[in-house]
Amino acid sequence: MNDKMLKKIVSVFLKIDPSEIEDSTIIDNSVIQGSVLFHRMISRINDYYNIELESYEKLKTFSDLKEELFSKIK
């Protein structure tokens, strides 16, 4: 599964270029200022991929997000 669109969505909330996002990139509330923005990011991901990420509180890195997302998409 290609993660290009996922990087594009996440990059908006991290305020960095999608090309700068790696598996180790931190994506939790410590870098996304405020839980509201974090929830908006998850909402956009859910809408785009037509899924429902439920255990997003355990998502700390981009790799965690990809793993959770792609397990739902199969």
N, C-alpha and C positions, 0 to 999 in steps of 0.2 A: 504494500500500500504506500502510495506516495504521500509524503508529509508536507508538501509545498504549501497547500492551502492552510493547513494547521499552523505552520510557521507564520504565514501571513496574518492570520487572526491573532495569534499570540503576540506578534511583534507590535501590533497596535497598542496593546495594553502594557507592554514592556517599554514602549517608545524607543525601539531599536530596529535596525534593518533586519528583515527575515534571514538574510545570509549570516547574520551574527549568532543566530540561535543554533545551539548544539544540544546533544542529549543531556549534557551536564548543566545546562542553563536553568537557573532557579526560577520558578514561576509562581511561588506561593505568595502569601500576603506580605512577606518581608520585602518583596520587590515591587509588587503591585499594590500601590498605596490604597489601602482600605478594602474591606471585604466586599463592598458593593461592586467595585470594579472587577474583582476576582469573579464574582458571581455573574457579572455581565459577560465576561470572557467565556465562562463555562456555558452560559446561555447561547452565545453566538456559535460556539462549537456544537452544542446540541442541535441548534436550528440548522446549521449547515449540513451536518452529517445525519440529521434526522434520527437522533438517538437520545438517550437520557443517561448522562454520567451521574451516578448516584453517590459513589464514594470518593468524591473529589476532595474531601478534607485531607486525604492521605497523599495528595499530589504535591510533590515538592519540586520535581525537576521536569523538564520537557520530556525526558525519557519515560518518567512515570505517567505523564499525560498520554503519550503515544501508546504505551502499553495498555492502559485502561481503555482508550478510545478504540484501538484496533481489535481488542478482544470483543468489543461490542459489535463491530462492523462485519466481521468474518462473513 
